[in-house]
Amino acid sequence: MKFYVSIFTLIFFSCEINKTTVSNSSNIYDSRTLKNRSSISLLNKIRTSPGIIIQGNDEENARVYTRGINSINFQKEVLFVLNGFQVGTFSQIVNILDPNDIKSIQVLKNGSDLAIYGFRGSGGVILIKTK
């Protein structure tokens, strides 16, 4: 019996979850990828990310959604997080951010990544870091 307890203890304490294995479904675009697109608007930089749906052509009326996270009645817009601060929707961040200052864009669609942001992030989260 003591042998089984020691084997169980060895197996139980040797198992761990690595954060990089849990949240591997996000797309990251860093400054090297975005350097060639420095004169592109914020809307077009976000449009290059896979899994993003944009309704509206001009920046004032555009709405950003993630593919696959929606409801029958309505779609929930993406939450934009700028340097760790929750800004809100695209119409709110377009007035704050200069597209030439973007260092990286990361799209979060995984449930474990979205859990940090609660209900506001239930439609997806786009993390933007500036230079």
C-alpha positions in Angstrom: 0.0 0.0 0.0 2.8 2.3 0.8 4.3 1.7 -2.6 1.1 2.8 -4.3 0.9 6.0 -2.2 4.4 6.9 -3.2 3.8 6.3 -6.9 0.6 8.3 -6.7 2.4 11.2 -5.0 5.2 11.1 -7.6 2.7 11.2 -10.5 0.4 13.8 -8.9 3.2 16.3 -8.0 5.1 15.9 -11.3 2.1 17.0 -13.4 1.9 20.7 -14.2 0.2 22.9 -16.8 2.3 25.3 -18.8 0.6 28.6 -19.8 2.1 28.4 -23.3 0.4 25.1 -24.0 -2.9 26.4 -22.7 -3.1 29.6 -24.7 -1.6 28.7 -28.1 -4.6 29.8 -30.2 -3.9 33.6 -30.3 -2.4 35.4 -33.3 0.5 37.7 -32.6 1.7 40.4 -35.1 4.8 42.2 -33.8 6.6 45.3 -35.1 8.6 43.3 -37.6 5.5 42.1 -39.3 3.8 45.5 -39.1 6.9 47.5 -40.1 6.1 47.1 -43.8 2.6 48.4 -43.2 3.4 51.6 -41.3 1.2 53.8 -43.5 -1.8 51.6 -43.2 -4.8 52.7 -41.1 -5.7 50.9 -37.8 -8.7 49.3 -39.4 -6.6 47.7 -42.2 -4.0 46.5 -39.8 -6.7 44.7 -37.8 -8.2 43.4 -41.0 -5.0 41.4 -41.7 -5.5 39.3 -38.6 -7.1 36.0 -39.3 -10.5 35.3 -37.7 -11.6 39.0 -37.7 -14.8 40.2 -39.3 -15.2 43.9 -39.9 -18.6 45.5 -40.8 -18.4 48.9 -42.3 -15.8 50.5 -44.5 -15.0 53.8 -42.9 -13.3 54.0 -39.5 -16.1 56.0 -37.8 -18.8 53.4 -38.4 -16.7 50.2 -38.4 -17.5 47.3 -36.0 -15.1 44.5 -35.3 -16.1 41.0 -34.5 -14.3 37.7 -34.1 -15.4 34.8 -36.3 -17.2 32.0 -34.4 -18.1 33.9 -31.2 -21.6 35.3 -31.7 -25.3 34.7 -30.9 -28.4 34.3 -32.9 -29.8 37.7 -31.7 -26.7 39.8 -31.8 -22.9 39.7 -32.2 -20.7 41.0 -29.4 -18.0 43.4 -30.5 -14.3 42.8 -29.7 -12.8 44.4 -26.6 -9.7 46.4 -27.4 -7.0 46.5 -24.7 -4.3 49.1 -25.2 -1.0 48.5 -23.2 -3.0 46.6 -20.5 -5.9 49.1 -20.2 -9.4 48.1 -21.4 -10.4 50.8 -23.9 -13.7 49.4 -25.3 -14.8 49.0 -28.9 -13.1 50.0 -32.2 -15.0 53.3 -32.3 -13.5 54.3 -29.0 -9.9 53.2 -29.7 -9.7 54.7 -33.2 -9.7 58.2 -31.7 -7.0 57.4 -29.1 -4.4 55.4 -31.1 -2.1 56.5 -33.8 -1.6 53.5 -36.2 2.1 54.3 -36.6 2.8 53.8 -32.9 1.7 50.1 -32.9 4.3 47.6 -31.8 2.2 44.4 -31.8 -1.4 43.2 -32.2 -2.6 40.0 -30.6 -6.0 38.5 -31.1 -7.4 36.4 -28.3 -10.2 34.0 -29.0 -9.5 31.1 -26.6 -11.9 30.7 -23.7 -9.1 30.5 -21.1 -7.5 33.7 -22.4 -10.9 35.6 -22.5 -11.7 34.6 -18.9 -9.5 37.3 -17.5 -11.7 40.0 -19.2 -15.0 38.7 -18.1 -18.2 39.6 -19.9 -16.6 42.6 -21.7 -14.2 40.2 -23.4 -16.7 37.5 -24.2 -16.8 38.7 -27.9 -13.0 38.4 -28.2 -10.1 40.6 -27.2 -7.5 42.4 -29.3 -4.4 43.3 -27.4 -2.5 46.3 -28.8 1.0 47.3 -27.6 2.6 50.6 -28.6 6.2 51.5 -28.9 
